[in-house]
Protein backbone atom coordinates (compact mmCIF):
# COMPACT_ATOMS: atom_id res chain seq x y z
CA UNK A 1 0.00 0.00 0.00
CA UNK A 2 2.85 2.38 0.79
CA UNK A 3 4.38 1.84 -2.68
CA UNK A 4 1.03 2.60 -4.28
CA UNK A 5 0.70 5.86 -2.30
CA UNK A 6 4.24 6.86 -3.25
CA UNK A 7 3.50 6.08 -6.90
CA UNK A 8 0.32 8.21 -6.81
CA UNK A 9 2.16 11.06 -5.13
CA UNK A 10 4.95 11.03 -7.74
CA UNK A 11 2.43 11.00 -10.59
CA UNK A 12 0.53 14.00 -9.26
CA UNK A 13 3.38 16.08 -7.84
CA UNK A 14 5.93 15.94 -10.66
CA UNK A 15 6.08 15.99 -14.43
CA UNK A 16 8.23 13.75 -16.61
CA UNK A 17 11.12 15.31 -18.53
CA UNK A 18 10.46 16.34 -22.13
CA UNK A 19 12.79 15.52 -25.01
CA UNK A 20 11.15 18.03 -27.39
CA UNK A 21 9.00 21.13 -27.18
CA UNK A 22 6.22 19.60 -29.28
CA UNK A 23 2.67 20.33 -28.15
CA UNK A 24 1.87 16.63 -28.57
CA UNK A 25 4.57 15.60 -26.09
CA UNK A 26 3.55 18.34 -23.62
CA UNK A 27 -0.06 17.16 -23.81
CA UNK A 28 0.94 13.52 -23.33
CA UNK A 29 2.84 14.38 -20.17
CA UNK A 30 -0.34 15.93 -18.75
CA UNK A 31 -2.67 13.02 -19.49
CA UNK A 32 -0.54 9.87 -19.09
CA UNK A 33 0.92 8.30 -16.01
CA UNK A 34 4.69 8.60 -15.85
CA UNK A 35 5.16 5.03 -17.02
CA UNK A 36 2.81 5.37 -20.00
CA UNK A 37 4.26 8.75 -20.87
CA UNK A 38 7.76 7.30 -21.16
CA UNK A 39 6.44 4.50 -23.41
CA UNK A 40 4.77 7.14 -25.60
CA UNK A 41 7.90 9.31 -25.55
CA UNK A 42 10.11 6.43 -26.72
CA UNK A 43 7.77 5.80 -29.66
CA UNK A 44 7.65 9.50 -30.52
CA UNK A 45 11.44 9.77 -30.35
CA UNK A 46 11.86 6.67 -32.54
CA UNK A 47 9.64 8.25 -35.17
CA UNK A 48 12.08 11.18 -35.36
CA UNK A 49 15.15 9.00 -35.53
CA UNK A 50 13.92 6.20 -37.78
CA UNK A 51 11.33 7.77 -40.08
CA UNK A 52 11.48 10.32 -42.85
CA UNK A 53 9.05 11.69 -45.41
CA UNK A 54 10.11 10.22 -48.75
CA UNK A 55 7.58 12.13 -50.86
CA UNK A 56 4.37 14.12 -50.70
CA UNK A 57 1.65 13.90 -53.34
CA UNK A 58 -1.20 16.42 -53.34
CA UNK A 59 -4.50 15.94 -55.09
CA UNK A 60 -7.95 17.47 -54.88
CA UNK A 61 -8.92 17.33 -51.22
CA UNK A 62 -6.13 15.14 -49.87
CA UNK A 63 -2.39 14.90 -49.38
CA UNK A 64 -0.49 11.60 -49.39
CA UNK A 65 2.73 11.32 -47.40
CA UNK A 66 5.03 8.39 -48.13
CA UNK A 67 6.92 7.64 -44.91
CA UNK A 68 10.13 5.63 -45.09
CA UNK A 69 11.26 3.66 -42.04
CA UNK A 70 15.04 3.44 -41.86
CA UNK A 71 15.19 1.07 -38.90
CA UNK A 72 16.72 -2.34 -39.45
CA UNK A 73 13.90 -4.19 -37.68
CA UNK A 74 11.20 -2.92 -40.01
CA UNK A 75 9.55 -5.55 -42.22
CA UNK A 76 7.93 -2.89 -44.42
CA UNK A 77 10.09 0.10 -45.28
CA UNK A 78 7.41 2.48 -46.64
CA UNK A 79 3.90 3.39 -45.61
CA UNK A 80 1.40 5.93 -46.86
CA UNK A 81 -0.43 8.38 -44.64
CA UNK A 82 -3.43 10.12 -46.18
CA UNK A 83 -4.44 13.54 -44.91
CA UNK A 84 -7.87 14.71 -46.04
CA UNK A 85 -7.51 18.48 -46.34
CA UNK A 86 -11.17 19.18 -47.12
CA UNK A 87 -12.51 17.57 -43.95
CA UNK A 88 -9.79 18.87 -41.64
CA UNK A 89 -11.23 21.32 -39.13
CA UNK A 90 -8.41 23.20 -37.42
CA UNK A 91 -9.07 23.74 -33.72
CA UNK A 92 -7.29 26.47 -31.79
Backbone bond lengths (Angstrom), bond angles and torsions (degrees), N, CA, C in turn:
res aa  C-N    CA-C-N  psi(-1)  N-CA   C-N-CA  omega(-1)  CA-C   N-CA-C  phi
1 X - - - 1.461 - - 1.522 110.68 -
2 X 1.318 117.19 -38.54 1.457 120.91 -179.95 1.525 111.25 -64.07
3 X 1.336 117.77 -39.17 1.470 120.89 176.97 1.525 111.56 -63.55
4 X 1.318 116.13 -38.74 1.458 120.65 179.04 1.526 110.68 -65.00
5 X 1.341 117.11 -42.86 1.467 120.74 178.09 1.528 111.34 -64.30
6 X 1.319 116.87 -39.28 1.457 120.93 178.31 1.526 110.30 -65.65
7 X 1.327 116.21 -41.56 1.459 121.63 177.70 1.527 110.24 -60.35
8 X 1.335 117.25 -48.46 1.465 121.51 178.87 1.517 111.29 -60.02
9 X 1.305 116.69 -42.53 1.465 121.09 -179.73 1.527 110.97 -63.16
10 X 1.328 117.49 -43.90 1.463 120.87 179.00 1.524 111.59 -64.04
11 X 1.326 116.58 -38.54 1.464 120.06 -179.72 1.519 112.14 -66.11
12 X 1.313 117.51 -35.05 1.456 120.83 -174.95 1.523 113.40 -94.74
13 X 1.314 118.62 -17.31 1.456 120.10 -175.41 1.520 114.23 -107.13
14 X 1.323 117.68 -3.45 1.462 119.76 179.18 1.522 109.56 -141.87
15 X 1.316 114.63 162.68 1.465 120.55 177.20 1.517 109.01 -119.32
16 X 1.324 117.31 141.05 1.464 120.13 176.55 1.531 111.25 -63.76
17 X 1.306 116.33 157.41 1.464 122.41 178.37 1.524 110.45 -74.85
18 X 1.326 116.03 138.89 1.457 121.97 176.94 1.524 110.30 -90.10
19 X 1.324 116.41 148.54 1.463 121.66 172.42 1.524 111.01 -99.67
20 X 1.340 116.72 -21.90 1.466 122.24 -179.50 1.519 108.20 -132.38
21 X 1.314 115.63 178.57 1.464 120.75 173.27 1.533 111.11 -110.54
22 X 1.333 116.17 22.98 1.457 121.14 179.23 1.525 110.84 -67.61
23 X 1.328 115.76 140.78 1.461 120.29 177.02 1.530 111.23 -60.37
24 X 1.328 116.25 -35.89 1.463 120.75 179.78 1.526 111.11 -61.32
25 X 1.322 117.28 -44.34 1.458 120.05 179.72 1.524 110.75 -68.51
26 X 1.333 117.40 -39.89 1.474 120.59 177.95 1.528 110.90 -61.76
27 X 1.329 115.96 -41.67 1.465 120.01 178.45 1.531 110.77 -64.59
28 X 1.325 116.46 -43.95 1.467 120.54 -179.16 1.517 111.16 -60.13
29 X 1.309 117.42 -36.89 1.465 119.65 -179.51 1.524 111.65 -68.38
30 X 1.334 116.93 -22.87 1.462 120.95 178.61 1.537 112.42 -81.89
31 X 1.329 116.92 -30.64 1.463 119.42 -171.53 1.525 114.86 -103.74
32 X 1.341 117.96 -21.47 1.456 120.82 -178.75 1.518 111.72 -97.01
33 X 1.329 115.18 154.61 1.455 118.90 167.89 1.524 107.38 -65.89
34 X 1.321 116.75 163.59 1.460 120.19 -179.25 1.531 110.89 -55.62
35 X 1.298 116.32 -46.22 1.466 120.15 -177.90 1.523 111.70 -60.62
36 X 1.333 116.70 -48.70 1.464 120.17 -179.93 1.520 111.83 -67.71
37 X 1.323 116.75 -33.91 1.459 119.38 177.02 1.527 110.63 -61.21
38 X 1.321 117.50 -45.19 1.458 120.05 -178.52 1.536 111.88 -66.98
39 X 1.319 118.24 -30.60 1.468 120.91 173.30 1.532 108.91 -65.73
40 X 1.332 116.37 -47.81 1.462 121.32 177.28 1.530 110.74 -59.01
41 X 1.330 116.54 -45.77 1.459 121.35 -177.18 1.532 111.63 -61.50
42 X 1.321 117.18 -40.16 1.463 120.38 177.25 1.525 111.47 -61.75
43 X 1.334 116.92 -41.70 1.463 121.05 178.31 1.531 111.04 -66.34
44 X 1.321 116.39 -42.35 1.457 120.66 178.12 1.524 110.63 -61.66
45 X 1.319 116.12 -46.31 1.461 121.28 -179.27 1.536 110.66 -63.15
46 X 1.318 116.86 -41.20 1.472 120.56 177.89 1.518 111.40 -60.64
47 X 1.327 116.32 -36.44 1.465 118.87 179.54 1.522 110.91 -64.14
48 X 1.326 117.67 -32.35 1.468 120.63 176.85 1.523 111.51 -72.30
49 X 1.304 116.07 -39.37 1.455 120.54 -173.88 1.527 112.93 -81.95
50 X 1.317 116.91 -33.33 1.462 120.77 -171.22 1.523 115.04 -107.16
51 X 1.323 118.16 -12.38 1.459 120.08 -174.85 1.527 111.78 -119.20
52 X 1.315 114.51 148.05 1.458 120.66 176.35 1.519 109.06 -145.64
53 X 1.317 116.14 152.24 1.464 120.62 175.67 1.525 107.53 -80.13
54 X 1.315 116.33 117.66 1.465 121.48 -179.39 1.524 111.04 -82.89
55 X 1.337 116.47 -39.00 1.466 119.89 177.15 1.519 109.62 -162.22
56 X 1.319 114.15 160.44 1.465 121.94 177.40 1.526 107.30 -129.72
57 X 1.324 115.20 129.07 1.461 121.58 177.93 1.522 107.54 -118.94
58 X 1.333 117.15 127.35 1.459 120.43 178.50 1.514 109.63 -111.50
59 X 1.316 114.55 140.06 1.451 121.35 177.79 1.517 107.00 -138.27
60 X 1.301 117.08 -176.32 1.458 121.44 -178.39 1.529 111.24 -67.23
61 X 1.320 116.21 104.33 1.458 120.38 175.15 1.510 115.89 91.42
62 X 1.321 119.08 -1.75 1.463 119.08 177.00 1.521 111.20 -153.02
63 X 1.310 114.27 160.89 1.462 122.66 177.76 1.521 107.07 -130.48
64 X 1.319 116.77 132.46 1.464 122.03 -179.31 1.525 108.62 -110.88
65 X 1.322 115.64 122.02 1.458 122.15 176.28 1.524 108.00 -103.43
66 X 1.313 117.01 127.63 1.455 121.16 172.37 1.522 106.68 -97.72
67 X 1.333 115.49 116.79 1.458 122.26 -176.68 1.518 108.28 -103.44
68 X 1.319 116.31 128.22 1.463 121.47 179.12 1.527 108.75 -105.98
69 X 1.321 115.44 128.01 1.463 122.20 177.12 1.514 108.18 -95.65
70 X 1.326 116.33 120.98 1.460 121.22 -176.94 1.530 112.72 -96.32
71 X 1.328 116.93 2.88 1.468 118.40 -179.23 1.518 110.80 -73.50
72 X 1.300 116.20 150.88 1.462 121.57 -176.99 1.527 112.50 -74.47
73 X 1.327 117.04 -23.27 1.460 120.84 -176.14 1.525 113.15 -85.78
74 X 1.297 117.39 -2.04 1.460 121.07 -174.43 1.522 111.08 -78.95
75 X 1.325 117.15 129.08 1.463 121.18 178.95 1.528 111.35 -85.65
76 X 1.307 117.16 -16.02 1.460 122.05 -179.55 1.530 107.47 -134.85
77 X 1.312 117.57 113.11 1.458 120.16 -169.30 1.529 114.62 -80.24
78 X 1.339 118.71 -21.71 1.460 120.12 179.65 1.521 111.24 -130.43
79 X 1.323 113.72 145.62 1.461 121.43 176.28 1.517 108.19 -139.18
80 X 1.321 116.06 154.76 1.451 120.40 176.66 1.519 109.97 -109.15
81 X 1.317 114.47 137.44 1.463 122.06 175.00 1.518 106.37 -118.36
82 X 1.328 116.68 125.13 1.462 121.01 -178.38 1.525 109.08 -105.30
83 X 1.310 114.45 127.86 1.461 122.52 179.91 1.525 107.38 -114.75
84 X 1.331 116.46 115.77 1.454 121.56 -178.22 1.527 108.98 -87.70
85 X 1.313 116.42 102.73 1.465 121.14 -174.12 1.521 113.06 -72.17
86 X 1.310 118.34 -27.73 1.467 120.21 -178.82 1.518 112.92 -73.54
87 X 1.313 117.84 -30.53 1.458 120.64 -177.63 1.521 112.84 -97.89
88 X 1.331 116.70 -2.53 1.459 119.78 179.57 1.519 109.15 -72.92
89 X 1.328 115.66 127.52 1.459 121.77 178.42 1.529 107.04 -116.55
90 X 1.311 116.31 103.73 1.469 120.24 -176.48 1.525 109.96 -70.77
91 X 1.316 114.93 126.39 1.467 122.77 178.10 1.512 109.35 -104.75
92 X 1.291 117.84 135.72 1.467 121.31 177.60 1.505 110.23 -100.02
